Amino acid sequence: MIILIAAVAAALIGALGPLVLRRLPEPPQPDDDKLPYAVLSEFRFLAAGLAIFAAVLAGIVAWRIDETELVPVWVVLAGVGSWLSFIDWHTRLLPFLIVAPLYAVTLLLVAMGALLLNDLDVLVNALISNVIVFAVFFACYWLGRRFFGGAFGYGDVRLSGVLALALGALGSSEVFVGMYGGFILGAVLGIVLSKLKIVDPKEYAFGPYMVIGAVIGAAWGPAIYR
């Protein structure tokens, strides 16, 4: 029942994606070739696609984790993560106006989960993971901009902090596998897709792989880490 409720709730959030896109303001200085958010919102079957993607992600996590009190965290992450994955894939942007509220909601839900579990360590571990992962991603971002022309954008750095909060609430192995898994997925699938001429290796969307990697970490982190 928990799995079904989580999947349905995430699907409902995911299905709101087109509505959010229609109301999302454009960045101050968009690239000339960037598709407007309003155009993205008109993609065929977008609501259904985002709903299915979100339902699968949330259902997997709800199926695998023992702490049902933390399932709401992943329902929201799966739903909003479906929007962010779609936007990033088509624009190479992770809008601050979506990521920032997601940050706050994730922190609130983790805190509520810790309260329901009567375990302050859940919140403490989430905050520690947030700081460490954010620092690592910021360092990678800075080094990439300084020496390699930009490995990924600052939106990825912000998103890493959100995902680290949710993963850290579950455990250190979930954090390691979830965040490192995003790198592995991005590297391997990125090479394959660029070879197939599906994506441009110079304009790479890392966000979708981060979201999927986080779900893998949450669901199978302890098993993989061992």
C-alpha positions as CSV (number, residue, x, y, z in Angstrom):
1,M,0.0,0.0,0.0
2,I,2.8,2.4,0.8
3,I,4.4,1.8,-2.6
4,L,1.1,2.4,-4.4
5,I,0.4,5.6,-2.4
6,A,4.0,6.9,-3.0
7,A,3.8,6.1,-6.8
8,V,0.4,7.8,-7.2
9,A,1.4,10.9,-5.2
10,A,4.6,11.3,-7.1
11,A,2.8,10.8,-10.4
12,L,0.3,13.6,-9.5
13,I,3.3,15.9,-8.8
14,G,5.0,14.9,-12.0
15,A,1.9,15.5,-14.0
16,L,1.9,19.2,-12.9
17,G,5.1,19.7,-14.8
18,P,3.5,21.3,-17.9
19,L,1.6,23.8,-15.7
20,V,4.8,24.7,-13.9
21,L,6.7,25.2,-17.2
22,R,4.1,27.5,-18.5
23,R,4.5,29.8,-15.5
24,L,8.3,29.5,-15.2
25,P,10.0,32.8,-16.1
26,E,12.8,32.6,-18.6
27,P,16.4,33.1,-17.4
28,P,17.7,36.7,-17.6
29,Q,20.1,36.0,-20.4
30,P,19.0,32.8,-22.2
31,D,21.0,31.2,-25.0
32,D,19.8,32.0,-28.5
33,D,19.1,28.3,-29.1
34,K,17.3,27.6,-25.8
35,L,13.8,26.3,-26.1
36,P,11.4,28.6,-24.2
37,Y,9.8,26.9,-21.2
38,A,6.3,27.6,-22.7
39,V,7.3,25.6,-25.8
40,L,8.6,22.7,-23.6
41,S,5.3,22.6,-21.8
42,E,3.5,21.8,-25.1
43,F,5.4,18.6,-25.8
44,R,3.0,15.7,-26.6
45,F,2.1,13.4,-23.7
46,L,4.5,15.4,-21.4
47,A,2.2,15.2,-18.3
48,A,1.8,11.4,-18.7
49,G,5.5,10.9,-19.3
50,L,6.6,12.9,-16.3
51,A,3.9,11.2,-14.2
52,I,5.1,7.7,-15.2
53,F,8.8,8.6,-14.6
54,A,8.0,10.1,-11.2
55,A,5.8,7.1,-10.2
56,V,8.6,4.6,-11.1
57,L,11.2,6.5,-9.1
58,A,9.1,7.0,-6.0
59,G,7.8,3.4,-6.2
60,I,11.3,2.0,-6.3
61,V,12.4,3.9,-3.2
62,A,9.2,3.2,-1.3
63,W,9.7,-0.5,-2.1
64,R,13.2,-0.7,-1.0
65,I,13.7,1.5,2.1
66,D,12.6,0.5,5.6
67,E,12.0,4.0,7.0
68,T,8.4,4.7,5.7
69,E,8.5,8.0,7.6
70,L,11.0,9.2,4.9
71,V,9.0,8.1,1.9
72,P,7.4,11.6,1.6
73,V,10.8,13.0,1.0
74,W,11.2,10.8,-2.1
75,V,7.7,11.3,-3.3
76,V,8.5,15.0,-3.7
77,L,12.0,14.4,-5.0
78,A,10.6,12.0,-7.6
79,G,7.8,14.3,-8.7
80,V,9.9,17.5,-8.9
81,G,12.9,15.5,-10.1
82,S,10.9,14.5,-13.2
83,W,10.4,18.2,-14.0
84,L,14.1,19.0,-13.5
85,S,15.3,16.1,-15.5
86,F,13.1,17.0,-18.4
87,I,14.1,20.7,-18.3
88,D,17.8,20.0,-17.9
89,W,17.7,17.5,-20.8
90,H,16.3,20.0,-23.2
91,T,17.9,23.2,-21.9
92,R,21.0,22.3,-19.8
93,L,19.5,24.4,-17.0
94,L,18.2,23.5,-13.5
95,P,16.0,26.5,-12.7
96,F,16.7,28.2,-9.3
97,L,13.0,28.9,-8.8
98,I,12.4,25.1,-8.7
99,V,15.5,23.9,-7.0
100,A,15.4,26.4,-4.1
101,P,11.9,25.6,-3.0
102,L,12.7,21.9,-3.4
103,Y,15.7,22.4,-1.1
104,A,13.5,23.9,1.6
105,V,10.7,21.3,1.3
106,T,13.2,18.4,1.3
107,L,14.8,19.7,4.5
108,L,11.4,20.1,6.1
109,L,10.3,16.6,5.2
110,V,13.6,15.1,6.4
111,A,13.1,17.0,9.7
112,M,9.6,15.7,10.0
113,G,10.8,12.2,9.3
114,A,13.4,12.5,12.0
115,L,10.7,13.6,14.4
116,L,8.4,10.7,13.6
117,L,11.3,8.3,13.9
118,N,12.3,9.9,17.2
119,D,15.9,9.9,15.9
120,L,17.8,13.2,15.7
121,D,20.7,11.5,14.0
122,V,18.5,11.3,10.8
123,L,18.5,15.1,10.5
124,V,22.1,15.5,11.7
125,N,23.4,13.0,9.1
126,A,21.3,14.6,6.4
127,L,22.8,18.0,7.2
128,I,26.3,16.7,7.3
129,S,25.9,14.9,4.0
130,N,24.5,18.1,2.5
131,V,27.5,20.1,3.5
132,I,30.1,17.5,2.4
133,V,28.4,16.8,-1.0
134,F,27.8,20.4,-1.7
135,A,31.4,21.2,-1.0
136,V,32.6,18.4,-3.3
137,F,30.4,19.4,-6.1
138,F,31.3,23.0,-5.7
139,A,35.0,22.1,-5.9
140,C,34.3,20.1,-9.0
141,Y,32.4,23.0,-10.5
142,W,35.1,25.5,-9.7
143,L,37.9,23.2,-11.0
144,G,35.9,22.4,-14.1
145,R,35.2,26.1,-14.9
146,R,38.8,27.0,-14.1
147,F,40.7,24.3,-16.0
148,F,38.3,22.3,-18.2
149,G,35.8,24.9,-19.6
150,G,33.0,23.8,-17.3
151,A,32.2,20.2,-16.5
152,F,28.8,21.0,-15.2
153,G,26.7,24.0,-14.2
154,Y,26.0,25.6,-10.8
155,G,22.5,24.2,-11.0
156,D,24.0,20.7,-10.6
157,V,25.8,22.0,-7.4
158,R,22.5,23.2,-5.9
159,L,20.7,19.9,-6.9
160,S,23.5,17.9,-5.3
161,G,22.8,19.5,-1.9
162,V,19.1,18.6,-2.2
163,L,19.8,15.0,-3.1
164,A,22.4,14.7,-0.3
165,L,19.8,15.8,2.3
166,A,17.5,13.0,1.2
167,L,20.2,10.4,0.9
168,G,22.0,11.4,4.1
169,A,18.8,10.8,6.1
170,L,19.0,7.2,5.0
171,G,22.7,6.5,5.6
172,S,26.3,7.1,4.4
173,S,26.3,4.2,2.0
174,E,23.2,5.6,0.3
175,V,25.0,9.0,-0.1
176,F,28.1,7.4,-1.5
177,V,26.4,5.2,-4.0
178,G,23.7,7.7,-4.9
179,M,26.1,10.6,-5.7
180,Y,28.9,8.5,-7.2
181,G,26.3,6.6,-9.2
182,G,25.2,9.8,-10.8
183,F,28.7,10.4,-12.0
184,I,29.0,6.8,-13.3
185,L,25.7,6.9,-15.1
186,G,26.5,10.3,-16.6
187,A,29.9,9.2,-17.8
188,V,28.9,5.9,-19.3
189,L,25.6,6.8,-20.8
190,G,26.9,10.2,-21.9
191,I,29.7,8.5,-23.9
192,V,27.2,6.1,-25.4
193,L,24.6,8.7,-26.3
194,S,27.3,11.0,-27.7
195,K,28.6,8.2,-29.9
196,L,25.1,7.6,-31.2
197,K,24.8,11.3,-31.9
198,I,21.8,11.6,-29.6
199,V,23.5,14.2,-27.4
200,D,26.2,16.8,-27.9
201,P,29.1,16.0,-25.5
202,K,29.8,19.8,-25.2
203,E,26.2,20.5,-24.1
204,Y,25.6,17.8,-21.5
205,A,22.7,17.5,-19.1
206,F,23.9,16.0,-15.9
207,G,20.8,16.5,-13.8
208,P,18.8,13.5,-15.0
209,Y,21.6,11.2,-14.1
210,M,21.9,12.7,-10.7
211,V,18.2,12.1,-10.0
212,I,18.4,8.5,-11.2
213,G,21.7,7.9,-9.4
214,A,20.1,9.2,-6.1
215,V,17.2,6.7,-6.5
216,I,19.6,3.9,-7.1
217,G,21.6,4.9,-4.0
218,A,18.4,5.1,-1.8
219,A,17.1,1.8,-3.1
220,W,20.3,-0.3,-3.3
221,G,23.0,1.7,-1.7
222,P,23.8,-0.6,1.2
223,A,23.8,-3.7,-1.0
224,I,26.1,-2.1,-3.6
225,Y,28.4,-0.6,-1.0
226,R,29.0,-3.9,0.6
